Amino acid sequence: MRLNPFDTSKIKVRSSGGGSRVPGGRAGGLGCGTIVIVAIGALVFGVDPGQMLGVVEGVQQQTAPQTQQGNLSEAEICSSGEYASEACAALTSLNETWEPEFARAGIRFEQPTLDLFRTGRVNTQGCGSASSASGPFYCPADMGIYIDTQFFDQLAQMSGTGGDFARLYVMAHEYGHHIQNLTGIASQVRSIQQQNPRQSNQLQVRMELQADCYAGVWAGKNRDLIERGDLEEGMQAAAAIGDDTLQRRAGQRINPEGFTHGTSQQRMDALRRGLDSADSDACNVYFDFS
């Protein structure tokens, strides 16, 4: 995808977690990442999901020390390597795409903060601490998108593609959770989950699928920037992180009751729904609180 260069006047970026070295990506000798939250952390990395719920999609929030940013400027962070520059360019495009949509809907818009951290742990401002094994995630309490860029290489191995669109899908998906936060969908869903715990996983799946759909809407609204092979890369990435695929990869029996993100087919369908329509209203199929 041919994104325009990042514009630090239009984005909020910081770097934290594990010292002063900037997580730059392949250009700096680092690189990796994906949308893998509790499901991939538990199935692929053997992480205890109970230890990760404090930072996953706002399932449960807790107080933590404020993240340290260091002395690096946003321009220095974004220029530190290929993955960092790409993430900053994606955030610039996402802000430019969604802010006018919120204005037309009469909903107050606020930019999310992108936190690029290297392998280790990161202390979020509102959702506790997380290890790099938890993968990229969104913290609704501080409206932050947290990405360990080293995880992008793992995504490439899982999906079989090292193309940039798979990584951009990750960014756009997490941004989709920011949209859910700003519109109030996330808080309404959490309220229903608390009232009906047995429906919690089913509701979480719909949250993830809607975020996939929003990712597709962003791509659809920027179709003129899409290059040959991008759509295939996106579909391969979506397929690679379906719950059924992850359970199968971990040697487990397919257990729909344990799904938290949706099947590979559901995730591909959600991404395609948003992309084909280029209309956020198409994503209301997952939740409609009007």
ABEGO torsion letter per residue (X at the ends): XBBBBBBAAABBBBBBGGEABBBAEAAAGBEEEBABBAAAAAAAAGBBAAAAAAABGGABBBBBBBBBAEABBAAAAAAAEAAAAAAAAAAAAAAAAAAAAAAAAGBBBBBBBBBBBBBEBBBBAAAEBBBAAAEBBBBAAAGBBBBBAAAAAAAAAAAGBABAAAAAAAAAAAAAAAAAAAAGAAAAAAAAAAABAAAAAAAAAAAAAAAAAAAAAAAAAAAAABBBGAAAAAAAAAAAABAAAAAAAAGBBBBAAABAAEBAAAAAAAAAAAAAAGBAAAAAAABBAX
